[in-house]
Amino acid sequence: MCGTVLQSSVDVRGQCPKCSAELHSCRQCNFFDPGGRFECAQPVTARIESKTAKNECQFFALRSNLEKETTAGPPKVNSARAAFDALFKK
């Protein structure tokens, strides 16, 4: 919920160490789909009312996000006037 990076050894039955959000909840699940039936991509038989509360869903898989690091370097900083001049090759 708060975006804290968790270690791979974290207990999914517990809570977030920073914001105390339940980890084993619909909102933290890889299959959470607000547009799907019962808001889940899996064939669940009943809707779980609170998507942030701890639950015992058998399809639960902790959601993970991958962030890529880029090495493009710092962006070139040009003044607006220099960009305008370059456009018309003064």
C-alpha positions in Angstrom: 0.0 0.0 0.0 2.8 2.4 0.8 5.3 1.2 -1.8 7.9 -0.1 0.6 10.4 -2.5 -1.0 10.1 -5.8 0.9 12.7 -8.6 1.1 12.0 -11.8 -0.6 12.0 -13.6 2.8 9.1 -11.6 4.1 6.2 -13.5 5.7 3.2 -12.9 3.5 0.9 -13.8 6.5 2.2 -10.7 8.3 2.0 -7.0 7.9 4.0 -4.3 6.1 6.8 -3.2 8.4 6.3 0.5 7.4 2.5 1.0 7.2 1.1 -2.1 8.9 -1.0 -3.1 5.9 -2.0 -6.7 5.6 0.2 -8.5 3.0 -2.2 -11.4 2.4 -5.0 -9.3 1.0 -6.6 -8.9 -2.4 -4.9 -5.5 -3.0 -1.5 -7.1 -2.6 -2.3 -10.1 -4.8 -0.9 -10.6 -8.3 -4.4 -11.7 -9.4 -6.3 -8.6 -8.2 -8.3 -7.3 -11.1 -10.8 -4.5 -10.5 -12.5 -5.2 -13.8 -12.8 -8.9 -13.2 -15.6 -11.1 -11.7 -15.4 -10.6 -7.9 -12.4 -8.3 -8.7 -10.1 -11.3 -9.2 -8.5 -12.9 -12.3 -8.9 -16.4 -10.7 -12.1 -18.4 -10.5 -13.1 -17.5 -7.0 -16.5 -18.7 -5.8 -17.4 -15.8 -3.5 -16.6 -12.1 -3.4 -14.2 -11.0 -0.6 -15.8 -7.8 0.8 -12.8 -5.9 2.0 -9.9 -5.9 -0.5 -7.4 -4.6 2.1 -8.2 -7.0 4.9 -6.3 -10.2 5.6 -8.0 -13.2 3.9 -7.3 -16.9 3.3 -7.7 -17.1 -0.5 -6.1 -20.2 -2.0 -5.1 -18.3 -5.2 -3.0 -15.6 -3.4 0.3 -14.7 -5.0 2.2 -11.7 -3.6 2.3 -9.0 -6.3 5.8 -7.9 -7.3 7.0 -5.0 -9.4 10.2 -4.9 -11.2 12.0 -1.6 -11.8 14.6 -1.3 -14.5 17.7 0.8 -14.0 18.8 2.8 -17.0 22.2 4.0 -17.8 21.4 6.7 -20.4 23.2 9.3 -18.4 22.0 12.7 -17.3 19.7 14.5 -19.8 21.2 17.4 -21.8 20.1 20.7 -20.6 19.5 23.3 -23.3 18.0 26.7 -22.9 14.8 27.3 -24.8 16.5 30.0 -26.9 19.3 27.6 -27.9 16.7 25.0 -28.9 14.8 27.6 -30.9 18.0 28.8 -32.7 19.0 25.2 -33.5 15.6 24.6 -35.0 16.1 27.4 -37.5 19.9 27.0 -37.7 20.8 30.6 -37.0 
